[in-house]
């Protein structure tokens, strides 16, 4: 109801919510990209789905608005295409670092390289690079490395689901790889460890991420496209959640859901199964987890009222 002489206020534009997939160019940090998107969309809440080193290009998923709360539920696997330079070792395990040692290449055939790659497929233990974001005594390893300090980094369990040799050039000592791996895998560490296994050293020369959080490179927009008017529309949050089962709420259940109350779940769900919850119109209402006694316990409620 409006008072005499006053005009009804115009509806406020809805804040963007969803995922913007950037094709990150070389030379920018992931933080640079987040800052640019915050300014462009006038948002405070923007998060990224997996840091990319400045020299690395490719898929950088960015969550806008309340979609940032969905990041823990997305598929953490990532895919890359990269080039490894054999015959040298660096302090950063890529060509951006200082060369520590150069060694001659042994005679290498494609068959020998395939045999050397075999132990890196599947679950492995991997030591992160000295120049990495791993915490060491409350400090990032890269900060210690910049001061010339060596950190004793523990090996971590990772999985390389797919590792394919795409090409080998014995004249340059470079091999091209394609891989899909779990979150936390360092391709720089793979380059270093493969070089050591071959007895000549190795460092990452080029890397491009082709998939992250379930988003392929084909869904990415170039950094320059952010200047368009209007800027690119974010992808709907549901596009990133297709690997989970979903249920639709009845109209009578929507109020209870938004108050954070648990609801009876379908019988076919396994214990601790994550479930996408949709409102009666088919829009994302939140995320739930199945309990042993057959209930759906809210874990993330959008448009909560309680």
C-alpha positions in Angstrom: 0.0 0.0 0.0 1.3 3.5 -0.9 0.7 6.7 0.9 -1.0 9.7 -0.9 1.4 11.5 -3.1 4.0 8.8 -3.2 5.0 6.5 -6.0 5.6 2.8 -5.8 9.3 2.0 -5.8 10.7 0.2 -8.9 11.5 -3.5 -8.4 15.1 -4.1 -7.5 17.1 -6.1 -10.1 17.9 -9.6 -8.9 21.5 -10.2 -8.0 23.3 -12.6 -10.4 23.5 -16.1 -9.1 25.2 -18.9 -11.0 28.5 -19.9 -12.5 30.6 -17.9 -14.9 33.2 -20.0 -16.7 36.3 -18.0 -17.7 38.9 -19.0 -20.2 41.7 -17.5 -18.1 44.6 -16.0 -20.1 48.2 -16.3 -19.1 49.6 -13.7 -16.8 46.7 -13.2 -14.5 46.2 -14.8 -11.1 42.9 -16.4 -10.1 42.5 -13.6 -7.6 42.8 -11.0 -10.5 39.9 -12.7 -12.3 37.8 -12.8 -9.1 38.4 -9.1 -8.5 37.5 -8.2 -12.1 34.2 -10.2 -12.0 33.3 -8.6 -8.7 33.6 -5.2 -10.2 31.9 -6.1 -13.4 28.8 -7.7 -11.8 28.9 -5.4 -8.7 29.0 -8.4 -6.4 30.9 -9.0 -3.2 30.4 -12.7 -3.2 32.4 -14.3 -6.0 34.4 -17.5 -5.5 36.6 -19.6 -7.8 36.6 -23.3 -8.2 40.3 -24.2 -8.1 43.3 -21.9 -8.4 45.3 -21.6 -11.6 48.9 -20.5 -11.7 49.4 -17.2 -13.5 51.1 -19.0 -16.5 48.3 -21.6 -16.8 45.3 -20.9 -19.1 41.9 -22.4 -19.4 38.8 -23.2 -17.4 38.3 -21.2 -14.3 34.8 -21.6 -12.8 33.6 -18.6 -10.8 30.6 -18.8 -8.6 28.5 -15.6 -8.4 26.3 -14.6 -5.5 24.7 -17.4 -3.5 26.1 -20.0 -5.9 29.3 -19.7 -3.9 27.6 -21.9 -1.3 27.4 -24.7 -3.9 31.2 -25.0 -4.5 31.7 -27.8 -2.0 29.1 -29.9 -3.8 30.7 -29.8 -7.3 32.8 -32.5 -8.9 36.4 -31.7 -8.0 38.0 -33.6 -10.8 39.9 -31.5 -13.4 41.3 -32.2 -16.9 44.4 -30.7 -18.6 46.5 -30.7 -21.7 50.1 -29.8 -21.1 53.7 -30.0 -22.3 56.6 -31.3 -20.3 60.2 -30.3 -21.0 62.7 -33.1 -20.2 66.3 -32.5 -19.5 66.2 -29.9 -16.8 64.9 -29.3 -13.2 63.8 -26.0 -11.7 63.0 -24.7 -8.2 59.3 -24.3 -9.1 58.9 -27.5 -11.3 58.0 -25.4 -14.3 59.8 -23.1 -16.7 58.9 -20.0 -14.6 61.4 -21.0 -12.0 65.2 -20.9 -11.9 67.0 -23.8 -13.4 68.7 -26.0 -10.8 70.2 -28.7 -13.1 70.5 -29.6 -16.8 71.0 -33.2 -17.8 71.3 -34.9 -21.2 68.3 -36.8 -22.5 68.6 -40.6 -22.6 67.5 -42.4 -25.8 63.7 -42.3 -25.5 61.1 -43.9 -27.7 57.4 -43.6 -27.4 57.2 -47.1 -26.0 59.7 -46.2 -23.2 57.7 -43.0 -22.4 54.5 -45.0 -22.2 56.1 -47.4 -19.8 57.4 -44.5 -17.6 53.9 -43.0 -17.5 52.2 -46.2 -16.4 53.1 -45.9 -12.6 51.5 -42.5 -12.5 48.1 -43.7 -13.5 45.5 -44.4 -10.7 45.9 -43.6 -7.0 49.4 -42.3 -6.3 51.3 -40.3 -3.6 52.5 -36.9 -4.8 54.7 -34.3 -3.2 53.6 -30.7 -3.9 56.0 -28.3 -5.5 58.1 -26.0 -3.3 56.3 -23.0 -5.0 52.7 -24.0 -4.0 49.9 -22.8 -1.9 50.3 -25.6 0.6 50.4 -24.4 4.2 53.6 -25.0 6.2 53.5 -23.9 9.8 50.7 -21.5 9.1 52.4 -20.0 6.0 52.1 -20.7 2.3 55.0 -22.7 0.9 55.5 -20.2 -1.9 56.1 -17.4 0.6 58.9 -19.5 2.2 60.3 -20.4 -1.2 60.5 -16.7 -2.1 62.8 -16.2 0.9 65.0 -19.0 -0.2 63.7 -21.5 2.4 63.2 -25.1 1.6 60.0 -26.7 3.0 59.6 -30.4 3.9 56.3 -31.0 2.2 54.4 -34.2 2.9 53.3 -36.5 0.1 49.5 -36.5 -0.5 47.2 -39.1 -2.0 45.8 -38.1 -5.4 44.3 -39.9 -8.3 45.2 -39.6 -12.0 42.2 -41.1 -13.7 43.5 -40.7 -17.2 47.0 -40.0 -18.5 47.6 -40.1 -22.3 50.7 -39.4 -24.3 49.7 -37.2 -27.2 53.1 -36.5 -28.7 56.8 -36.8 -28.3 59.5 -34.6 -30.0 63.0 -36.0 -29.3 64.6 -33.0 -31.0 63.3 -30.6 -28.3 62.8 -33.1 -25.5 59.2 -32.1 -25.1 56.2 -34.4 -24.7 52.5 -33.5 -24.8 50.1 -35.1 -22.3 46.4 -35.1 -21.6 45.1 -36.0 -18.2 42.2 -36.1 -15.9 42.9 -36.0 -12.1 41.4 -35.5 -8.7 41.4 -32.2 -6.9 44.8 -31.4 -5.3 46.9 -32.9 -8.1 49.9 -30.9 -9.3 50.8 -31.3 -12.9 54.1 -29.6 -12.1 54.8 -32.4 -9.6 54.0 -35.0 -12.3 56.5 -33.3 -14.7 59.2 -33.3 -12.0 58.6 -36.9 -11.0 58.4 -38.2 -14.5 61.7 -36.5 -15.3 63.3 -38.1 -12.3 61.9 -41.5 -13.3 63.6 -41.1 -16.7 66.8 -39.9 -15.1 67.0 -36.6 -16.8 64.8 -34.2 -14.9 61.6 -32.5 -16.1 59.6 -29.3 -15.7 56.2 -28.2 -16.9 56.5 -26.1 -20.0 52.8 -25.3 -20.9 49.5 -26.1 -19.3 45.9 -25.5 -20.2 42.9 -26.7 -18.1 40.2 -28.1 -20.2 37.6 -29.0 -17.5 36.9 -28.2 -13.9 34.0 -28.8 -11.6 32.1 -30.5 -14.4 32.4 -27.5 -16.8 34.2 -28.0 -20.1 36.3 -25.5 -22.0 33.4 -25.1 -24.5 31.4 -23.4 -21.8 34.0 -20.8 -21.1 34.0 -17.1 -22.1 37.1 -15.1 -22.9 38.3 -12.5 -20.4 37.7 -9.8 -23.0 34.0 -10.7 -23.2 33.4 -9.4 -19.7 33.5 -5.9 -21.3 30.3 -6.7 -23.2 27.1 -4.9 -22.3 25.3 -6.6 -20.7 28.1 -8.9 -19.4 27.7 -12.6 -20.1 24.9 -14.3 -18.2 26.0 -16.8 -15.5 25.1 -20.4 -16.1 22.2 -21.8 -14.0 23.4 -23.5 -10.8 21.5 -26.7 -11.7 23.9 -27.3 -14.6 26.7 -28.1 -12.2 24.7 -30.5 -10.1 23.6 -33.2 -12.6 25.8 -35.9 -10.9 23.4 -35.9 -7.9 19.9 -37.3 -7.7 17.1 -34.8 -7.3 13.7 -34.5 -5.7 10.9 -32.0 -6.2 9.1 -30.5 -3.3 5.3 -30.5 -3.0 3.9 -27.0 -2.5 2.9 -27.9 1.1 6.5 -28.9 1.9 8.2 -25.7 0.7 7.6 -23.6 3.8 9.0 -26.4 6.0 12.0 -26.7 3.8 12.8 -23.0 3.9 12.5 -23.2 7.7 15.2 -25.8 7.7 13.0 -28.7 8.8 13.9 -32.2 7.6 11.5 -34.0 5.2 10.6 -37.5 4.4 12.8 -38.8 1.6 12.3 -41.4 -1.1 13.1 -45.0 -0.2 15.7 -45.6 -2.9 18.3 -43.2 -1.5 21.4 -44.6 0.2 22.7 -43.4 3.6 24.5 -40.0 3.4 23.5 -39.6 -0.3 23.6 -36.0 -1.3 20.4 -34.8 -3.0 19.5 -31.8 -5.0 16.2 -30.3 -3.7 13.9 -28.5 -6.2 11.0 -26.2 -5.5 7.6 -27.0 -7.1 8.6 -24.8 -10.1 11.7 -26.8 -10.7 14.2 -24.2 -9.4 17.0 -25.0 -7.0 15.8 -24.9 -3.4 18.9 -26.3 -1.8 20.9 -29.4 -0.9 20.1 -32.2 1.5 21.7 -35.4 2.8 19.8 -38.7 3.3 19.8 -40.0 6.9 19.8 -43.6 7.9 16.2 -43.4 9.1 14.9 -42.2 5.7 14.8 -38.5 6.1 16.2 -35.7 4.1 18.3 -33.4 6.3 18.8 -29.9 4.9 22.5 -28.9 4.4 22.0 -25.8 2.2 18.7 -23.9 2.1 18.2 -21.1 -0.4 15.7 -18.4 0.4 15.7 -19.6 4.0 13.0 -18.1 6.3 13.7 -19.7 9.6 
